[in-house]
Amino acid sequence: MKQPKSIVFITGAFVSNSCWDEWRTYFESKGYSTLAPAWPHKDAPAAELRARHPHHDKELALLTLDELIKHHVNIISALPEKPIVIGHSFGGMLTQIMLNRDLAAAAVAIHSVPPKGVFPYEFSFLKAGWKSLGLFTDIEETYMMSFEDWQYAFVNGMKLEDQERAYETYTIPESKTVSRGALGNAAHVDFKKQHAPLLITAGDTDHIMPAHLNNRNFKAYEQNGSITEYKLYTNKNHFVLGLPTWKEDADDILQWIDKYADKIEWDWKQNSVESKQMSPA
């Protein structure tokens, strides 16, 4: 039995996995080994992926949520120990799914897309995210968030030059089928099931994943003895991973992990067979 020292960072939609680069360096300086895997068909620089949009990346366009989940299940299951899983936005929902499948020793969902069962009725969520569904558009073409939508959904409140720099650095095309999958059974989480420690965080200025929605996500978990905590930050938009204050969030997560270190010890060999049996076909 030991405290896990592996961390898997799960990236959200619309952005490159390079958004975790500083986080990985920082957590590795604290003694952790880290991974921040790209989504399938996204393992390329942001500029290269954008150059393929919208007609030259059919494989990405047709990626499904089931395939995306299986991709992360396979990565996590191949590790020598059950990791701590930390995800942002759509990656937060994937983190909750990994936790629900007993694949995470502990989990942190940062400004998470809610799993099925938590209905997102907030106007700012609908305004910021509905276009990604690509209704009445060609499903074989990728979706690319416009700069104007990026300003509203991710980087509201920031200086224009910082918004532009972030857009050029991180934004990439997306699969409409993955976005639509979040509305279906693939996004299911059993909120009644006991689970390893979970922290859900939210920001009070986040438009696409408003704090009220994140709080409902947190409250959906049944009080069954599992550790489930919620933390609300002020002056945090959806670009929380790249804000100048990102290290404060990282330190809070590290302190939270330390707080529950005795609750997240485990032995991978005791769980690997069961976990792999739960992997989607």
N, C-alpha and C positions, 0 to 999 in steps of 0.2 A: 504493500500500500504506500502510495506517495502522492504528493500534490502534482497534478499534471503540469507539464512545462511546455506543452504544445498549444499554440493558438492558431485557429483558422479564422481569417477575416473573410466575410462574404460580402461581395460587392452588390450594390443595388442596380437598378435599371438606369439607362441613359448615360452612364458614366464608365470610364475605364477603371480597371482594377488598380491602376497606378495611383488612384486617390488614397490608397493605404500606404504608400511608400514611406512617408514620415512616421506613421504609426508603427509600421513594422520595425523600422530602425530603433524607435524609442522602446518598444516592448522587448526587442532583442537586447538592448542595453540593460534591461532589467532581468535578464537571464532566461527569457523565453525563446523558443524556436517558433518561427511564424511562417504561415503560408497565406497568400491572398490570390487564390487561383482566378484566372479569367473565366468568364462564362464560355461555353462552347461557341466556337466561331468568332470569338472576340480576342483571341490571343495575338494581337498585333497593335502597333502604335495607333493612337486615336486618329491621327491625320490619315493613315492608311485605311482605316475602317470607314472614315467619312467619305473618302474618295470612291468607295464601292457603292455608296448610297445613291439612289434607292434601288437600282436595277441589277446590281452585280453582287448581291450577297443573299441569294435565295435560301441557302442553308440556314443563315441566321434568321431570316424573315420567318421561316417555318419552324423554328425552334419552339418546342412546347414546354410548359411548366413541368410536366412529368419528366421530360428529358433533363431539364435543368436541375430538378431535385435529385434525380439519379446520378447526375454528374457530381454533385457535391457529396452525396452518400458514398460514392465509390472513392472519392478522395479521402474523406474522413475515415472510412473503414480500412483503408490501406495504411494508416498511421500506426506506429507501434504503441501508442497510448491514446485513450479517448481524450480529445482536445477540449479546451475552452473555445467556444464558438462565439464570435462577435460579428454582427451584421448590421448594415445600415440600410434603411429604407426597404426596398424589395428584398435586399439581403437580410434585413431584420425579420421579415416573414419567413424566409428560408431558415434562418436561425431558430425560430420558434418551431418549425417543422422538424429540424434536426433534433432539437431538444425533446419533442414529442415522441420521436422514434428512439429515444435513449442513446443517441449518438454523441451527446455533448456532456462533458463533466460539469460544465456550468455554461451559462449563455447570457449574452448581453445583446438586446435588440435596441438599436439606436434609431429613434424616429421611424419606427417600423410601419410598413404596410400591414394592415390588419389581416389576419387569416379569415377564412370563411366563417361567418357567424357574427362578426362585428361589422355592422353595416355602416359604411362611410357616407353619411348624409351631409356633412359640412360643405358649404358652398365653395370655400377656397380649395378644398380637395377636388371637387368636381371641376372647377374652373382650371385648376393646374394639371389635372391628369386625364381628362376624358379623351383628349385627342390621341393619346397613346393607344387607345383601343382600335383606332383606324377604321371606324365604322364607315361603310360605303366606299372603302378604298381597296386597292388590290392587296390581298393578303400575302402575295409573293414579293411585295416590296417592303423594305424596312421603313421604320418610322424614325424621323430625326427631329428632336425638339428644337424649335426655332429659338433664336436668341431672345426674342420678346417673351416667349413662354418660360425660358430659362430664368430670365430676370424675375418673373413672378413666382415660379415654383421653387427655385433653389436659392437664389442670391439676393432676394429682396432686402433692401436696406443697406446694401454695400455700395461703395463708390463705383462709378461706371467703368473706370479702367480695371478695377478688380473683377467686376462681373465679366468683362470681355476677356481678360486673361484666363479666368477660370473656365469660360466656355471653350476657348481655343485649346486649352490643355486637357480637359477631361471629357467633354461631351462626345458621344458616339451614337451610331444608329442602334435602333432597338427592334425587337420582335414584337409585332402586334399580338401574335398568338400567345406569347408569354404573359402579356398584360391581360389578355382576355382570360387566361387560365386562372388568374387570381380570383375570378368570380365563381369558379367551379370547385368540384370536389377535390382536385389536386391540392388546393389551398386549405384543406381541412386540418384543424388541430383539435384534439380532444382536451378541452379545458378542464375536465373533471379528473384527468389522469395525474397521478403524482409525478413529479419531475425533479431534476437536479436544479440547483439555484438559478434563478432567472432575474435579471435586472432589465427593466424597460425604461428608456429615457425619452424625453420630449423637450421641445423648445417652444417658447411662448410666441415666437414670431415666425414659426414654420407655417407656410401656406399649404403645401401639398400634403403634409402629414401633421395637421394641427394638433396641438397638445390635448384638446378635448377628445379627439379620436384615439390618441395614444393612451389616454387615461381609461377609456372604455375597453381598449384592448387589455390593459392591465386588470381591470375589474372583472373581465370575463373569466379569469382563472378562479376556479373554486378554492375556497379555503380548506385545504385538505392536509395541512402539515408541511407542504412544500414551501420553500423559500421563494417568494415572488415579491419584488420590490419595484417601486416606481420613483423616478427622480425627474423633476421639472426644472429646466434651466431658463433663465431670463436672457433676452437678447441673443437667442440662437435661432437662426433660420435653418433651412434644410441642408445648407452647405457646411454643416457642423464639422465634418471631417477636415475641411480646409480653412476654417476660420482661424484668425490669429490666436484664438483661445483654445485650439484643439487639444493642447497639452493638458489643460485643466480637466477636460473630459477624460483623457487617457489616465491621468492620475487618480481621478475618482473611480474609474473602473479598476485600476490596480489595487486601490484601497478596498474596494468592494470584494475583490478576489481574496485579498488577505483576510478580510473579515470572516469569510466563510471557508477558509482553507481546509478546516477540519471536516467540512461537509462535502467537499468535492474530491476527496481522495478516492482512488479506485484502482482496480487491476484490469488492464485491457483484456488479458487472456480469458478472464472470467465472463466477459461480455461480448467478445467479438463474434462468436458463432450466432448468438441471438440477434445481434445488431444486423449482421449480414442477411439473416433470414427475413428481416423487416424491410430490406431494401426493395424498392419497386422493381418489377420485372422489366 
